Amino acid sequence: MGEITGNLSSHRGHIRGIDSLGDLQVVRATIPMASLANYETELKSMTGGQGTFTREFSHYDVVPAHLMQQIVAHAAHRNHARRE
């Protein structure tokens, strides 16, 4: 369980709760959608192929400044490449 919660935290996730459901452990967390691109593969790797997850939109949030700079630079580069 610690590996999963640690992995979520490394993706800017916030653990909201951990529950038992029969012999299953259910982790409730919020995590940026951008961090979920490869999450299914990571989860399967951490759980020997047994882990699953569901997702639903929760809310918009402020992007951290260091990530905002990367996003703006990437968009500017992409726009410049389109004009050429």
PDB file of N, CA, C and O in Angstrom:
ATOM      1  N   MET A   1       0.836  -1.197   0.000  1.00  0.00           N
ATOM      2  CA  MET A   1       0.000   0.000   0.000  1.00  0.00           C
ATOM      3  C   MET A   1       0.878   1.258   0.000  1.00  0.00           C
ATOM      4  O   MET A   1       0.547   2.253  -0.644  1.00  0.00           O
ATOM      5  N   GLY A   2       1.987   1.204   0.720  1.00  0.00           N
ATOM      6  CA  GLY A   2       2.867   2.367   0.791  1.00  0.00           C
ATOM      7  C   GLY A   2       3.446   2.752  -0.552  1.00  0.00           C
ATOM      8  O   GLY A   2       3.646   3.934  -0.833  1.00  0.00           O
ATOM      9  N   GLU A   3       3.717   1.757  -1.386  1.00  0.00           N
ATOM     10  CA  GLU A   3       4.260   2.044  -2.712  1.00  0.00           C
ATOM     11  C   GLU A   3       3.237   2.806  -3.552  1.00  0.00           C
ATOM     12  O   GLU A   3       3.596   3.722  -4.292  1.00  0.00           O
ATOM     13  N   ILE A   4       1.981   2.433  -3.437  1.00  0.00           N
ATOM     14  CA  ILE A   4       0.922   3.097  -4.219  1.00  0.00           C
ATOM     15  C   ILE A   4       0.701   4.525  -3.729  1.00  0.00           C
ATOM     16  O   ILE A   4       0.638   5.450  -4.539  1.00  0.00           O
ATOM     17  N   THR A   5       0.585   4.714  -2.433  1.00  0.00           N
ATOM     18  CA  THR A   5       0.363   6.069  -1.916  1.00  0.00           C
ATOM     19  C   THR A   5       1.583   6.949  -2.188  1.00  0.00           C
ATOM     20  O   THR A   5       1.435   8.137  -2.476  1.00  0.00           O
ATOM     21  N   GLY A   6       2.776   6.383  -2.100  1.00  0.00           N
ATOM     22  CA  GLY A   6       3.983   7.143  -2.422  1.00  0.00           C
ATOM     23  C   GLY A   6       4.011   7.547  -3.882  1.00  0.00           C
ATOM     24  O   GLY A   6       4.407   8.664  -4.216  1.00  0.00           O
ATOM     25  N   ASN A   7       3.588   6.635  -4.759  1.00  0.00           N
ATOM     26  CA  ASN A   7       3.549   6.931  -6.176  1.00  0.00           C
ATOM     27  C   ASN A   7       2.542   8.035  -6.473  1.00  0.00           C
ATOM     28  O   ASN A   7       2.825   8.939  -7.260  1.00  0.00           O
ATOM     29  N   LEU A   8       1.375   7.967  -5.853  1.00  0.00           N
ATOM     30  CA  LEU A   8       0.381   9.027  -6.044  1.00  0.00           C
ATOM     31  C   LEU A   8       0.941  10.376  -5.591  1.00  0.00           C
ATOM     32  O   LEU A   8       0.770  11.385  -6.274  1.00  0.00           O
ATOM     33  N   SER A   9       1.598  10.387  -4.457  1.00  0.00           N
ATOM     34  CA  SER A   9       2.183  11.631  -3.949  1.00  0.00           C
ATOM     35  C   SER A   9       3.250  12.175  -4.894  1.00  0.00           C
ATOM     36  O   SER A   9       3.378  13.388  -5.063  1.00  0.00           O
ATOM     37  N   SER A  10       4.015  11.273  -5.511  1.00  0.00           N
ATOM     38  CA  SER A  10       5.063  11.728  -6.432  1.00  0.00           C
ATOM     39  C   SER A  10       4.486  12.360  -7.691  1.00  0.00           C
ATOM     40  O   SER A  10       5.196  13.054  -8.419  1.00  0.00           O
ATOM     41  N   HIS A  11       3.212  12.126  -7.950  1.00  0.00           N
ATOM     42  CA  HIS A  11       2.514  12.719  -9.092  1.00  0.00           C
ATOM     43  C   HIS A  11       1.642  13.894  -8.669  1.00  0.00           C
ATOM     44  O   HIS A  11       0.675  14.223  -9.356  1.00  0.00           O
ATOM     45  N   ARG A  12       1.968  14.523  -7.559  1.00  0.00           N
ATOM     46  CA  ARG A  12       1.211  15.649  -7.001  1.00  0.00           C
ATOM     47  C   ARG A  12      -0.181  15.241  -6.557  1.00  0.00           C
ATOM     48  O   ARG A  12      -1.092  16.068  -6.521  1.00  0.00           O
ATOM     49  N   GLY A  13      -0.353  13.957  -6.215  1.00  0.00           N
ATOM     50  CA  GLY A  13      -1.630  13.466  -5.731  1.00  0.00           C
ATOM     51  C   GLY A  13      -1.794  13.722  -4.243  1.00  0.00           C
ATOM     52  O   GLY A  13      -0.810  13.844  -3.514  1.00  0.00           O
ATOM     53  N   HIS A  14      -3.020  13.801  -3.802  1.00  0.00           N
ATOM     54  CA  HIS A  14      -3.349  13.988  -2.389  1.00  0.00           C
ATOM     55  C   HIS A  14      -4.266  12.842  -1.967  1.00  0.00           C
ATOM     56  O   HIS A  14      -5.354  12.666  -2.514  1.00  0.00           O
ATOM     57  N   ILE A  15      -3.814  12.075  -0.996  1.00  0.00           N
ATOM     58  CA  ILE A  15      -4.594  10.939  -0.503  1.00  0.00           C
ATOM     59  C   ILE A  15      -5.759  11.479   0.323  1.00  0.00           C
ATOM     60  O   ILE A  15      -5.554  12.259   1.252  1.00  0.00           O
ATOM     61  N   ARG A  16      -6.971  11.068  -0.012  1.00  0.00           N
ATOM     62  CA  ARG A  16      -8.179  11.508   0.696  1.00  0.00           C
ATOM     63  C   ARG A  16      -8.689  10.447   1.668  1.00  0.00           C
ATOM     64  O   ARG A  16      -9.482  10.752   2.559  1.00  0.00           O
ATOM     65  N   GLY A  17      -8.241   9.213   1.502  1.00  0.00           N
ATOM     66  CA  GLY A  17      -8.665   8.158   2.408  1.00  0.00           C
ATOM     67  C   GLY A  17      -8.277   6.790   1.879  1.00  0.00           C
ATOM     68  O   GLY A  17      -8.074   6.603   0.679  1.00  0.00           O
ATOM     69  N   ILE A  18      -8.180   5.843   2.794  1.00  0.00           N
ATOM     70  CA  ILE A  18      -7.911   4.450   2.457  1.00  0.00           C
ATOM     71  C   ILE A  18      -8.930   3.606   3.193  1.00  0.00           C
ATOM     72  O   ILE A  18      -9.062   3.704   4.413  1.00  0.00           O
ATOM     73  N   ASP A  19      -9.658   2.769   2.450  1.00  0.00           N
ATOM     74  CA  ASP A  19     -10.714   1.950   3.025  1.00  0.00           C
ATOM     75  C   ASP A  19     -10.502   0.488   2.655  1.00  0.00           C
ATOM     76  O   ASP A  19      -9.850   0.176   1.658  1.00  0.00           O
ATOM     77  N   SER A  20     -11.051  -0.392   3.459  1.00  0.00           N
ATOM     78  CA  SER A  20     -11.087  -1.813   3.128  1.00  0.00           C
ATOM     79  C   SER A  20     -12.455  -2.146   2.580  1.00  0.00           C
ATOM     80  O   SER A  20     -13.475  -1.694   3.100  1.00  0.00           O
ATOM     81  N   LEU A  21     -12.467  -2.943   1.523  1.00  0.00           N
ATOM     82  CA  LEU A  21     -13.706  -3.394   0.907  1.00  0.00           C
ATOM     83  C   LEU A  21     -13.536  -4.895   0.689  1.00  0.00           C
ATOM     84  O   LEU A  21     -13.048  -5.335  -0.352  1.00  0.00           O
ATOM     85  N   GLY A  22     -13.946  -5.669   1.688  1.00  0.00           N
ATOM     86  CA  GLY A  22     -13.674  -7.113   1.653  1.00  0.00           C
ATOM     87  C   GLY A  22     -12.175  -7.328   1.752  1.00  0.00           C
ATOM     88  O   GLY A  22     -11.537  -6.864   2.697  1.00  0.00           O
ATOM     89  N   ASP A  23     -11.614  -8.029   0.783  1.00  0.00           N
ATOM     90  CA  ASP A  23     -10.165  -8.258   0.798  1.00  0.00           C
ATOM     91  C   ASP A  23      -9.422  -7.223  -0.049  1.00  0.00           C
ATOM     92  O   ASP A  23      -8.230  -7.380  -0.312  1.00  0.00           O
ATOM     93  N   LEU A  24     -10.114  -6.171  -0.474  1.00  0.00           N
ATOM     94  CA  LEU A  24      -9.507  -5.113  -1.285  1.00  0.00           C
ATOM     95  C   LEU A  24      -9.178  -3.896  -0.440  1.00  0.00           C
ATOM     96  O   LEU A  24      -9.822  -3.638   0.576  1.00  0.00           O
ATOM     97  N   GLN A  25      -8.175  -3.157  -0.868  1.00  0.00           N
ATOM     98  CA  GLN A  25      -7.865  -1.862  -0.281  1.00  0.00           C
ATOM     99  C   GLN A  25      -8.229  -0.803  -1.315  1.00  0.00           C
ATOM    100  O   GLN A  25      -7.825  -0.897  -2.474  1.00  0.00           O
ATOM    101  N   VAL A  26      -8.986   0.196  -0.898  1.00  0.00           N
ATOM    102  CA  VAL A  26      -9.428   1.256  -1.788  1.00  0.00           C
ATOM    103  C   VAL A  26      -8.755   2.550  -1.351  1.00  0.00           C
ATOM    104  O   VAL A  26      -8.907   2.987  -0.211  1.00  0.00           O
ATOM    105  N   VAL A  27      -8.014   3.156  -2.267  1.00  0.00           N
ATOM    106  CA  VAL A  27      -7.347   4.428  -1.995  1.00  0.00           C
ATOM    107  C   VAL A  27      -8.122   5.511  -2.733  1.00  0.00           C
ATOM    108  O   VAL A  27      -8.281   5.450  -3.952  1.00  0.00           O
ATOM    109  N   ARG A  28      -8.602   6.496  -1.990  1.00  0.00           N
ATOM    110  CA  ARG A  28      -9.277   7.652  -2.596  1.00  0.00           C
ATOM    111  C   ARG A  28      -8.281   8.801  -2.617  1.00  0.00           C
ATOM    112  O   ARG A  28      -7.704   9.152  -1.588  1.00  0.00           O
ATOM    113  N   ALA A  29      -8.083   9.384  -3.793  1.00  0.00           N
ATOM    114  CA  ALA A  29      -7.092  10.449  -3.924  1.00  0.00           C
ATOM    115  C   ALA A  29      -7.501  11.412  -5.021  1.00  0.00           C
ATOM    116  O   ALA A  29      -8.277  11.064  -5.910  1.00  0.00           O
ATOM    117  N   THR A  30      -6.975  12.621  -4.953  1.00  0.00           N
ATOM    118  CA  THR A  30      -7.095  13.565  -6.059  1.00  0.00           C
ATOM    119  C   THR A  30      -5.705  13.686  -6.667  1.00  0.00           C
ATOM    120  O   THR A  30      -4.696  13.714  -5.963  1.00  0.00           O
ATOM    121  N   ILE A  31      -5.681  13.757  -7.989  1.00  0.00           N
ATOM    122  CA  ILE A  31      -4.411  13.822  -8.709  1.00  0.00           C
ATOM    123  C   ILE A  31      -4.661  14.559 -10.025  1.00  0.00           C
ATOM    124  O   ILE A  31      -5.714  14.376 -10.636  1.00  0.00           O
ATOM    125  N   PRO A  32      -3.718  15.385 -10.471  1.00  0.00           N
ATOM    126  CA  PRO A  32      -3.912  16.086 -11.742  1.00  0.00           C
ATOM    127  C   PRO A  32      -4.105  15.104 -12.907  1.00  0.00           C
ATOM    128  O   PRO A  32      -3.421  14.083 -12.985  1.00  0.00           O
ATOM    129  N   MET A  33      -5.024  15.417 -13.791  1.00  0.00           N
ATOM    130  CA  MET A  33      -5.287  14.544 -14.936  1.00  0.00           C
ATOM    131  C   MET A  33      -4.027  14.311 -15.767  1.00  0.00           C
ATOM    132  O   MET A  33      -3.834  13.218 -16.298  1.00  0.00           O
ATOM    133  N   ALA A  34      -3.177  15.315 -15.885  1.00  0.00           N
ATOM    134  CA  ALA A  34      -1.952  15.166 -16.669  1.00  0.00           C
ATOM    135  C   ALA A  34      -1.048  14.076 -16.102  1.00  0.00           C
ATOM    136  O   ALA A  34      -0.236  13.506 -16.830  1.00  0.00           O
ATOM    137  N   SER A  35      -1.178  13.789 -14.835  1.00  0.00           N
ATOM    138  CA  SER A  35      -0.338  12.768 -14.199  1.00  0.00           C
ATOM    139  C   SER A  35      -0.877  11.359 -14.409  1.00  0.00           C
ATOM    140  O   SER A  35      -0.220  10.389 -14.032  1.00  0.00           O
ATOM    141  N   LEU A  36      -2.053  11.230 -15.001  1.00  0.00           N
ATOM    142  CA  LEU A  36      -2.660   9.913 -15.169  1.00  0.00           C
ATOM    143  C   LEU A  36      -2.350   9.255 -16.502  1.00  0.00           C
ATOM    144  O   LEU A  36      -2.820   8.146 -16.758  1.00  0.00           O
ATOM    145  N   ALA A  37      -1.575   9.905 -17.355  1.00  0.00           N
ATOM    146  CA  ALA A  37      -1.329   9.390 -18.698  1.00  0.00           C
ATOM    147  C   ALA A  37      -0.810   7.952 -18.683  1.00  0.00           C
ATOM    148  O   ALA A  37      -1.280   7.125 -19.465  1.00  0.00           O
ATOM    149  N   ASN A  38       0.131   7.643 -17.824  1.00  0.00           N
ATOM    150  CA  ASN A  38       0.709   6.297 -17.756  1.00  0.00           C
ATOM    151  C   ASN A  38       0.381   5.592 -16.448  1.00  0.00           C
ATOM    152  O   ASN A  38       1.014   4.595 -16.100  1.00  0.00           O
ATOM    153  N   TYR A  39      -0.608   6.107 -15.724  1.00  0.00           N
ATOM    154  CA  TYR A  39      -0.841   5.570 -14.387  1.00  0.00           C
ATOM    155  C   TYR A  39      -1.315   4.119 -14.394  1.00  0.00           C
ATOM    156  O   TYR A  39      -0.942   3.355 -13.504  1.00  0.00           O
ATOM    157  N   GLU A  40      -2.109   3.728 -15.351  1.00  0.00           N
ATOM    158  CA  GLU A  40      -2.590   2.345 -15.367  1.00  0.00           C
ATOM    159  C   GLU A  40      -1.411   1.373 -15.455  1.00  0.00           C
ATOM    160  O   GLU A  40      -1.387   0.360 -14.757  1.00  0.00           O
ATOM    161  N   THR A  41      -0.448   1.680 -16.303  1.00  0.00           N
ATOM    162  CA  THR A  41       0.742   0.838 -16.441  1.00  0.00           C
ATOM    163  C   THR A  41       1.535   0.805 -15.141  1.00  0.00           C
ATOM    164  O   THR A  41       1.976  -0.260 -14.707  1.00  0.00           O
ATOM    165  N   GLU A  42       1.718   1.966 -14.519  1.00  0.00           N
ATOM    166  CA  GLU A  42       2.452   2.037 -13.254  1.00  0.00           C
ATOM    167  C   GLU A  42       1.746   1.231 -12.166  1.00  0.00           C
ATOM    168  O   GLU A  42       2.387   0.501 -11.411  1.00  0.00           O
ATOM    169  N   LEU A  43       0.419   1.367 -12.091  1.00  0.00           N
ATOM    170  CA  LEU A  43      -0.347   0.654 -11.067  1.00  0.00           C
ATOM    171  C   LEU A  43      -0.265  -0.854 -11.279  1.00  0.00           C
ATOM    172  O   LEU A  43      -0.073  -1.609 -10.325  1.00  0.00           O
ATOM    173  N   LYS A  44      -0.408  -1.286 -12.509  1.00  0.00           N
ATOM    174  CA  LYS A  44      -0.302  -2.722 -12.802  1.00  0.00           C
ATOM    175  C   LYS A  44       1.075  -3.240 -12.403  1.00  0.00           C
ATOM    176  O   LYS A  44       1.189  -4.340 -11.863  1.00  0.00           O
ATOM    177  N   SER A  45       2.107  -2.470 -12.660  1.00  0.00           N
ATOM    178  CA  SER A  45       3.466  -2.866 -12.304  1.00  0.00           C
ATOM    179  C   SER A  45       3.628  -2.978 -10.788  1.00  0.00           C
ATOM    180  O   SER A  45       4.242  -3.925 -10.297  1.00  0.00           O
ATOM    181  N   MET A  46       3.081  -2.020 -10.054  1.00  0.00           N
ATOM    182  CA  MET A  46       3.211  -2.020  -8.593  1.00  0.00           C
ATOM    183  C   MET A  46       2.411  -3.132  -7.935  1.00  0.00           C
ATOM    184  O   MET A  46       2.756  -3.578  -6.841  1.00  0.00           O
ATOM    185  N   THR A  47       1.338  -3.586  -8.593  1.00  0.00           N
ATOM    186  CA  THR A  47       0.425  -4.550  -7.966  1.00  0.00           C
ATOM    187  C   THR A  47       0.456  -5.924  -8.624  1.00  0.00           C
ATOM    188  O   THR A  47      -0.433  -6.744  -8.395  1.00  0.00           O
ATOM    189  N   GLY A  48       1.463  -6.173  -9.428  1.00  0.00           N
ATOM    190  CA  GLY A  48       1.538  -7.464 -10.107  1.00  0.00           C
ATOM    191  C   GLY A  48       0.368  -7.715 -11.028  1.00  0.00           C
ATOM    192  O   GLY A  48      -0.063  -8.856 -11.193  1.00  0.00           O
ATOM    193  N   GLY A  49      -0.156  -6.650 -11.636  1.00  0.00           N
ATOM    194  CA  GLY A  49      -1.259  -6.770 -12.570  1.00  0.00           C
ATOM    195  C   GLY A  49      -2.633  -6.805 -11.944  1.00  0.00           C
ATOM    196  O   GLY A  49      -3.625  -6.935 -12.661  1.00  0.00           O
ATOM    197  N   GLN A  50      -2.728  -6.692 -10.627  1.00  0.00           N
ATOM    198  CA  GLN A  50      -4.011  -6.819  -9.940  1.00  0.00           C
ATOM    199  C   GLN A  50      -4.722  -5.494  -9.686  1.00  0.00           C
ATOM    200  O   GLN A  50      -5.934  -5.484  -9.469  1.00  0.00           O
ATOM    201  N   GLY A  51      -4.004  -4.389  -9.707  1.00  0.00           N
ATOM    202  CA  GLY A  51      -4.599  -3.100  -9.354  1.00  0.00           C
ATOM    203  C   GLY A  51      -5.436  -2.513 -10.468  1.00  0.00           C
ATOM    204  O   GLY A  51      -5.114  -2.671 -11.646  1.00  0.00           O
ATOM    205  N   THR A  52      -6.501  -1.841 -10.101  1.00  0.00           N
ATOM    206  CA  THR A  52      -7.346  -1.107 -11.048  1.00  0.00           C
ATOM    207  C   THR A  52      -7.638   0.268 -10.465  1.00  0.00           C
ATOM    208  O   THR A  52      -7.469   0.494  -9.267  1.00  0.00           O
ATOM    209  N   PHE A  53      -8.074   1.180 -11.318  1.00  0.00           N
ATOM    210  CA  PHE A  53      -8.477   2.483 -10.810  1.00  0.00           C
ATOM    211  C   PHE A  53      -9.605   3.037 -11.658  1.00  0.00           C
ATOM    212  O   PHE A  53      -9.797   2.645 -12.809  1.00  0.00           O
ATOM    213  N   THR A  54     -10.336   3.947 -11.067  1.00  0.00           N
ATOM    214  CA  THR A  54     -11.360   4.702 -11.777  1.00  0.00           C
ATOM    215  C   THR A  54     -11.041   6.173 -11.593  1.00  0.00           C
ATOM    216  O   THR A  54     -10.329   6.554 -10.663  1.00  0.00           O
ATOM    217  N   ARG A  55     -11.565   6.985 -12.471  1.00  0.00           N
ATOM    218  CA  ARG A  55     -11.328   8.420 -12.343  1.00  0.00           C
ATOM    219  C   ARG A  55     -12.583   9.185 -12.702  1.00  0.00           C
ATOM    220  O   ARG A  55     -13.412   8.739 -13.494  1.00  0.00           O
ATOM    221  N   GLU A  56     -12.692  10.341 -12.098  1.00  0.00           N
ATOM    222  CA  GLU A  56     -13.773  11.258 -12.443  1.00  0.00           C
ATOM    223  C   GLU A  56     -13.274  12.663 -12.199  1.00  0.00           C
ATOM    224  O   GLU A  56     -12.464  12.896 -11.302  1.00  0.00           O
ATOM    225  N   PHE A  57     -13.754  13.597 -12.995  1.00  0.00           N
ATOM    226  CA  PHE A  57     -13.328  14.984 -12.851  1.00  0.00           C
ATOM    227  C   PHE A  57     -13.802  15.528 -11.504  1.00  0.00           C
ATOM    228  O   PHE A  57     -14.942  15.308 -11.094  1.00  0.00           O
ATOM    229  N   SER A  58     -12.912  16.235 -10.834  1.00  0.00           N
ATOM    230  CA  SER A  58     -13.244  16.822  -9.546  1.00  0.00           C
ATOM    231  C   SER A  58     -13.310  18.348  -9.635  1.00  0.00           C
ATOM    232  O   SER A  58     -14.334  18.950  -9.310  1.00  0.00           O
ATOM    233  N   HIS A  59     -12.218  18.966 -10.075  1.00  0.00           N
ATOM    234  CA  HIS A  59     -12.163  20.423 -10.095  1.00  0.00           C
ATOM    235  C   HIS A  59     -10.941  20.895 -10.875  1.00  0.00           C
ATOM    236  O   HIS A  59     -10.018  20.125 -11.144  1.00  0.00           O
ATOM    237  N   TYR A  60     -10.956  22.162 -11.228  1.00  0.00           N
ATOM    238  CA  TYR A  60      -9.780  22.804 -11.788  1.00  0.00           C
ATOM    239  C   TYR A  60      -8.962  23.342 -10.631  1.00  0.00           C
ATOM    240  O   TYR A  60      -9.500  23.666  -9.572  1.00  0.00           O
ATOM    241  N   ASP A  61      -7.659  23.435 -10.840  1.00  0.00           N
ATOM    242  CA  ASP A  61      -6.788  23.965  -9.790  1.00  0.00           C
ATOM    243  C   ASP A  61      -5.673  24.773 -10.441  1.00  0.00           C
ATOM    244  O   ASP A  61      -5.461  24.683 -11.650  1.00  0.00           O
ATOM    245  N   VAL A  62      -4.975  25.548  -9.656  1.00  0.00           N
ATOM    246  CA  VAL A  62      -3.871  26.364 -10.136  1.00  0.00           C
ATOM    247  C   VAL A  62      -2.685  25.457 -10.470  1.00  0.00           C
ATOM    248  O   VAL A  62      -2.357  24.544  -9.711  1.00  0.00           O
ATOM    249  N   VAL A  63      -2.051  25.717 -11.606  1.00  0.00           N
ATOM    250  CA  VAL A  63      -0.861  24.966 -11.994  1.00  0.00           C
ATOM    251  C   VAL A  63       0.330  25.588 -11.271  1.00  0.00           C
ATOM    252  O   VAL A  63       0.468  26.811 -11.255  1.00  0.00           O
ATOM    253  N   PRO A  64       1.197  24.759 -10.670  1.00  0.00           N
ATOM    254  CA  PRO A  64       2.386  25.305 -10.015  1.00  0.00           C
ATOM    255  C   PRO A  64       3.244  26.109 -11.003  1.00  0.00           C
ATOM    256  O   PRO A  64       3.307  25.781 -12.188  1.00  0.00           O
ATOM    257  N   ALA A  65       3.894  27.151 -10.509  1.00  0.00           N
ATOM    258  CA  ALA A  65       4.637  28.088 -11.361  1.00  0.00           C
ATOM    259  C   ALA A  65       5.678  27.388 -12.236  1.00  0.00           C
ATOM    260  O   ALA A  65       5.801  27.704 -13.419  1.00  0.00           O
ATOM    261  N   HIS A  66       6.419  26.449 -11.671  1.00  0.00           N
ATOM    262  CA  HIS A  66       7.471  25.800 -12.467  1.00  0.00           C
ATOM    263  C   HIS A  66       6.882  24.980 -13.616  1.00  0.00           C
ATOM    264  O   HIS A  66       7.503  24.876 -14.673  1.00  0.00           O
ATOM    265  N   LEU A  67       5.717  24.408 -13.431  1.00  0.00           N
ATOM    266  CA  LEU A  67       5.059  23.675 -14.505  1.00  0.00           C
ATOM    267  C   LEU A  67       4.421  24.623 -15.513  1.00  0.00           C
ATOM    268  O   LEU A  67       4.392  24.332 -16.709  1.00  0.00           O
ATOM    269  N   MET A  68       3.914  25.745 -15.040  1.00  0.00           N
ATOM    270  CA  MET A  68       3.306  26.721 -15.930  1.00  0.00           C
ATOM    271  C   MET A  68       4.346  27.238 -16.921  1.00  0.00           C
ATOM    272  O   MET A  68       4.037  27.412 -18.100  1.00  0.00           O
ATOM    273  N   GLN A  69       5.557  27.481 -16.468  1.00  0.00           N
ATOM    274  CA  GLN A  69       6.621  27.950 -17.357  1.00  0.00           C
ATOM    275  C   GLN A  69       6.909  26.916 -18.445  1.00  0.00           C
ATOM    276  O   GLN A  69       7.103  27.277 -19.605  1.00  0.00           O
ATOM    277  N   GLN A  70       6.936  25.633 -18.078  1.00  0.00           N
ATOM    278  CA  GLN A  70       7.177  24.577 -19.060  1.00  0.00           C
ATOM    279  C   GLN A  70       6.025  24.501 -20.076  1.00  0.00           C
ATOM    280  O   GLN A  70       6.261  24.339 -21.273  1.00  0.00           O
ATOM    281  N   ILE A  71       4.808  24.617 -19.602  1.00  0.00           N
ATOM    282  CA  ILE A  71       3.637  24.548 -20.486  1.00  0.00           C
ATOM    283  C   ILE A  71       3.643  25.703 -21.477  1.00  0.00           C
ATOM    284  O   ILE A  71       3.392  25.503 -22.665  1.00  0.00           O
ATOM    285  N   VAL A  72       3.926  26.908 -20.999  1.00  0.00           N
ATOM    286  CA  VAL A  72       3.946  28.090 -21.862  1.00  0.00           C
ATOM    287  C   VAL A  72       5.072  27.969 -22.890  1.00  0.00           C
ATOM    288  O   VAL A  72       4.875  28.284 -24.063  1.00  0.00           O
ATOM    289  N   ALA A  73       6.247  27.515 -22.457  1.00  0.00           N
ATOM    290  CA  ALA A  73       7.368  27.356 -23.388  1.00  0.00           C
ATOM    291  C   ALA A  73       7.042  26.316 -24.454  1.00  0.00           C
ATOM    292  O   ALA A  73       7.345  26.520 -25.630  1.00  0.00           O
ATOM    293  N   HIS A  74       6.431  25.210 -24.056  1.00  0.00           N
ATOM    294  CA  HIS A  74       6.058  24.161 -25.011  1.00  0.00           C
ATOM    295  C   HIS A  74       5.037  24.687 -26.016  1.00  0.00           C
ATOM    296  O   HIS A  74       5.151  24.422 -27.213  1.00  0.00           O
ATOM    297  N   ALA A  75       4.045  25.427 -25.538  1.00  0.00           N
ATOM    298  CA  ALA A  75       3.017  25.977 -26.429  1.00  0.00           C
ATOM    299  C   ALA A  75       3.627  26.990 -27.389  1.00  0.00           C
ATOM    300  O   ALA A  75       3.270  27.012 -28.567  1.00  0.00           O
ATOM    301  N   ALA A  76       4.534  27.824 -26.911  1.00  0.00           N
ATOM    302  CA  ALA A  76       5.182  28.811 -27.773  1.00  0.00           C
ATOM    303  C   ALA A  76       6.005  28.107 -28.852  1.00  0.00           C
ATOM    304  O   ALA A  76       5.992  28.518 -30.013  1.00  0.00           O
ATOM    305  N   HIS A  77       6.712  27.062 -28.473  1.00  0.00           N
ATOM    306  CA  HIS A  77       7.513  26.308 -29.447  1.00  0.00           C
ATOM    307  C   HIS A  77       6.608  25.651 -30.489  1.00  0.00           C
ATOM    308  O   HIS A  77       6.907  25.674 -31.683  1.00  0.00           O
ATOM    309  N   ARG A  78       5.516  25.075 -30.036  1.00  0.00           N
ATOM    310  CA  ARG A  78       4.572  24.414 -30.950  1.00  0.00           C
ATOM    311  C   ARG A  78       3.949  25.437 -31.913  1.00  0.00           C
ATOM    312  O   ARG A  78       3.823  25.166 -33.108  1.00  0.00           O
ATOM    313  N   ASN A  79       3.566  26.591 -31.402  1.00  0.00           N
ATOM    314  CA  ASN A  79       2.978  27.642 -32.256  1.00  0.00           C
ATOM    315  C   ASN A  79       3.985  28.154 -33.271  1.00  0.00           C
ATOM    316  O   ASN A  79       3.638  28.419 -34.422  1.00  0.00           O
ATOM    317  N   HIS A  80       5.228  28.291 -32.844  1.00  0.00           N
ATOM    318  CA  HIS A  80       6.290  28.755 -33.758  1.00  0.00           C
ATOM    319  C   HIS A  80       6.504  27.724 -34.870  1.00  0.00           C
ATOM    320  O   HIS A  80       6.674  28.095 -36.031  1.00  0.00           O
ATOM    321  N   ALA A  81       6.498  26.443 -34.525  1.00  0.00           N
ATOM    322  CA  ALA A  81       6.698  25.379 -35.507  1.00  0.00           C
ATOM    323  C   ALA A  81       5.544  25.338 -36.512  1.00  0.00           C
ATOM    324  O   ALA A  81       5.761  25.016 -37.680  1.00  0.00           O
ATOM    325  N   ARG A  82       4.345  25.652 -36.084  1.00  0.00           N
ATOM    326  CA  ARG A  82       3.183  25.646 -36.990  1.00  0.00           C
ATOM    327  C   ARG A  82       3.284  26.747 -38.032  1.00  0.00           C
ATOM    328  O   ARG A  82       2.830  26.585 -39.165  1.00  0.00           O
ATOM    329  N   ARG A  83       3.881  27.864 -37.645  1.00  0.00           N
ATOM    330  CA  ARG A  83       3.972  29.022 -38.561  1.00  0.00           C
ATOM    331  C   ARG A  83       5.019  28.811 -39.644  1.00  0.00           C
ATOM    332  O   ARG A  83       4.981  29.475 -40.680  1.00  0.00           O
ATOM    333  N   GLU A  84       5.945  27.903 -39.418  1.00  0.00           N
ATOM    334  CA  GLU A  84       7.022  27.689 -40.395  1.00  0.00           C
ATOM    335  C   GLU A  84       6.618  26.782 -41.502  1.00  0.00           C
ATOM    336  O   GLU A  84       7.416  26.509 -42.399  1.00  0.00           O
TER     337      GLU A  84
END
